[in-house]
Amino acid sequence: MPVIGIPVKHLHKLLGEEIALEKLTETVEQLGCDLEDVNKTNVYQCPGCGSFSERLEHEDAPQRCLACGNEEEKAFPLISSDEVIRLDLLPARPDLFDAAGLARAIKGYMRIETGLVKYDVAPAKLVVEVDSTLKEKNSYRPYIVCAVVEVPPIETDVLRSLMKLQENLHWGIGRDRKLSSIGVYDLSTIKGPIRYRAVGPEELTFCPLGNPDEEMTPREILEKHSKGKAYAHLLQEFAKYPLLEDSQGQVLSMPPIINSHETRVKEGSSQLFIDVTGTTKSDVEKSLNTLLASLMEMQGKVSAVEIVCEGTSKTTPRLDSGSININLETARRWLGLDISLDDFEKDLARMRLGVAGEFPNYTISYPAYRTDIKHEVDIFEDLAIAYGYQNMNLDLVPTMTVGQARPEEEMAQRARQIMLGLGFVETMSLMLTTQADHFSKLCLKPEKNHALIENPKSAEHNIVRMHLMSGLMGSLLKNRRKALPQKYFEVGNVVLVDKKAGNHTHTREEKRLAFTIVDSETGYAEIRSILDAVFYELGWEGQYQAYDHPSFIPGRCARVTLPSGFSACLGEVHPEVLNNFGLANPVALAELTVAEVIGNHYKGESRET
Amino acid sequence: MSIEITAEQSKLFKMALESSTTLDMQNLSTQTGVDLPMVMGSMTFAQDQGWIKITEQSREELIAQEGAREAINKGLPERQFLDVLHQESGSMPMKMVASKSQELGIKVNDIIKWGTMKEWFEKDKGNLSLGKQAEQALQEKADDEKALALVVEKERLFIDELPEEINPDYVKRFLKKRSDLVKCKERTLRFVEVTKKGKKEIPSLSVKAEEKNILSSEDIVSGKWKEIKLRSYDVTLAAEPKKTVKNHPLQKIIQETRRTFLEMGFTELVSSHLETGFWDFDALFQPQDHPSRDMQDTFYMKRPHEGDLPSKNIVEKVKKTHEDGGDSGSTGWGYKWQTKEAKRMILRTHTTATTVHYLAQNPNPPSKVFSVGRVFRNETISFKHLPEFHQVDGIIVDSEASFRNLLGTIQAFYNKMGFKKVKFKPSFFPYTEPSAEVFVWMEQKNCWIELGGSGIFRPEVTIPLGCNVPVLAWGLGLERLAMLRYGVSDIRTLYESDLDWLQEVRLCQ
């Protein structure tokens, strides 16, 4: 999860007062943010494209720009060094991704400024024409929303904050630019109307951000430019690429890859044009609204943009508040808190929400940037946060219930107790294993009834265990240089793929017990007397029969069938297996099923309701 | 003060007292069976008490060597040659001496050296002839030969023990330097002579009871233990370290967790480690394009590839809830829900899959259930991450249940697990509202540690499953707890089965 550093100074400026650092961090935590730490961050600026890189105090200054690929011999210039509150980004709350959004929430929570924020949008002067080809499969990025924002001449810290927020919205809402991506431009470099259309890979050229002297075709950008290469996969299946250009043919950007150098936002820019393009309507709207709300927190004034597509026209952005009905009685029961009417209204205001209605039914208005609200319980959560988790009086559910353990878990515990009594050390191994450990080294041929993973990160670990032998061999291997004898056991589940298992997962699971002895002299007789002792304690009686198992020495291996239908296998491990695992002493081993965990009794069907 | 002596000492002193001759210590040892160092120790003690007097005497002893027996059987080289020379008319040229001695297999030097010294031979202008003592020697063996025979017979012999007719000086002169035959060693003998005081006091000395470390079975049964004194030990000394066999430390935590929830009136659940996307994600209102469903984070199965969905009724409701909220009072996610995605088999990413499945089967309150089990995340193995770990999930289905009860239940759980301080912080999970992260205070580390998440299931989760009351839910990690309690910094340690660690770790701390 990305971490964002909120400069404390910037936060103070936005809050309009200097709140003690301790109080600030406590408040952001009470709001639900994940506080990483408070640290010093150095900010460096790329001499090429002007984008910012942040480094922690102890880290080296960058020499290469991740945005434009520019590489310098000398480290990038240090432009500021800030004390920052570092937070893990919360994907569910993009409105808390930047200093402005956070300041808005803190102001409410600390009663500096409360209530619903109203956003005014001036009428549209600028037009964006959308080409219908963007709805076609070979250039699909049909949704676009835009806005014009007038801001005080942009200073470095605002520019940085804006770029950082843009980047984080790409991650948090845009799924790394796939669902939505944002472009911000200096409006003074653009002459409307703007066209959003699809272009061929060689149809035109423009200078991408950071490369003012190099005209490139869209194809060249995808092949050569650092951002082009990083995001080429989003366009690779398309014949034509999305592009924004103005009435003079000046390219604004090639979404979702890169902006043009000419139209970039600089320090001192005061008229911004913003577009968000994407593949889902709700995500482009969420991204734009969140960004605008933050800009407005920094004295931005928003004007609408008229979007014309196939003869129909609409204006964006839509920053109207949303509304949702809630029942205060339900909220009180849900939270277990006896919230007074007075507190209810005050707390909603502290959470920057509006309220209308009469007890117990209210209509809650929420600002456009609150993209997380789907249900009245989302408002209940705001009430709980406003109340403060730390202020709640905790207690238990009043209803009496009687507990009950699972029989197979109890059986597993009995097995553990018996093995400890017999002097065996308990081990636990991973259920994920490799073909080599689970089969080849044990001289086994994999059959069709083991579970297989399709996409493991480490390519080898792609098998879910179907026996416990490989785990025990791992224990022997780990301790092969230690004093003998050694005795280990493991109790655990194994998974067997079985179409006839009669449950929705097409697998069966058994609780197994396996144990092993390694010594300079050990063998069948010793492991058999242990297994007999286990059976005795469990009150089981089994039929021993000679058995051929490739992991054991022929003639020194047996299979035991039990009246329950369970079975056991025991014997002296084959010297070839010992060689394969790099073991130097005789090993005897036994494995048995002690309970069925998931089988026919476990139905995937839910009760009809 | 009366002096006590040991049984062994008593035996030794009596032997010395009763013997008609003065015995040396070696002799005493042989006759009593007490080992020599003990004899020497006891006698030194007795001399200190004035009971005996130890006198030392140095004597020369001859000890037979390897070549001695052969020399007796065949005769000394000079003796063998004396016979030859005698038969060869008493004289032969030196050259012939050499060839003859070679025939006999004896060294010519030995013949000439010892023969001339004994004056059996004499050299005379390139010839060797019989000497002055030759006649005598032919009649009778010389004293050194007689002595050598005695030494061989007895293996060792003091020179002063030689019979009177043998001249010790002659023996010394001719045997002392023939180290291949005998060695002559000087030995000190320590003679024990009982003094007057000894004669008076020894008979009345009291004898200590027998001392032992361990009683034999016979000692115990026969009653002999009454006469045996058991030595006292230094009970403050460190003992040999012993190792116990025990449960795996993580298993200990799992069992404590189970016991705690059982004690709190919860019923235990199990479910399959392999699960459909439906129960792991969809039933929990996680949209199908949610990042956690990404191939990067979730293990998808190749075999079995797809599982079965529950009844159509439930699937339809879940689908509708995702798309537009359905009957749940929600707006939904606003996308097209795919059956295929829900059927995909995965390794469960949380045990909430277990509890939500139970909820679908048992939607009516009240119930309190929990499940401890392994969950899987597509991670590469490192000191920080494993692709599988344990979680405990629980739900409370109760019409009276509230968020305050949820936090109270988790607090009670951790209190019972030994954490005195528990705190909660707002958080955001896709399927609970409100949500809380759980922290416990680690006394040893002086900090808060995050151990899991909790919340009330969103109505988008419960309503499609036919449940209309609040469902309190939580999922807490166990590995972290184990690592903190047992001071483990590398998570791999938990599954590596290192015997030293397994035995050294204190389970009952």
Interface residues (C-beta under 8 A of the other chain):
Chain A: E29 Q30 L31 G32 D34 L90 P91 A92 R93 R175 T280 S282 R333 W334 L335 G336 L337 D372 K374 H375 E376 V377 D378 F380 E381 A384 I385 Y389 Q390 M392 N393 L394 D395 L396 V397 P398 T399 M400 T401 V402 G403 Q404 A405 R406 E408 E409 Q413 R416 L420 G423 F424 V425 E426 T427 M428 S429 L430 M431 L432 K448 H450 A451 L452 I453 E454 N455 P456 K457 S458 H461 N462 V464 G474 S475 K478 N479 K482 Q486 K487 Y488 N493 V495 V497 K499 N503 H504 T505 H506 T507 E509 V597 I598 Y602 G604 E605 S606 R607 E608 T609
Chain B: V245 K246 N247 H248 L250 Q251 Q255 R258 F261 L262 E263 M264 G265 F266 T267 E268 L269 V270 S271 S272 H273 L274 E275 T276 D289 P291 M295 F299 Y300 M301 K302 R303 P304 G307 D308 L309 P310 S311 N313 I314 G325 S328 G329 S330 T331 G332 G334 Y335 M345 L347 H357 A360 Q361 N362 P363 P365 P366 S367 K368 R374 F376 N378 E379 T380 I381 L386 P387 E388 I396 D398 E400 A401 S402 F403 R404 N405 L407 G408 T409 Q411 A412 K423 F424 K425 P426 S427 F428 P430 E433 P434 S435 A436 E437 I456 R458 P459 E460 L465 G466 P470 L472 L494 Y495 E496 S497 D498 L499 D500 L502 Q503
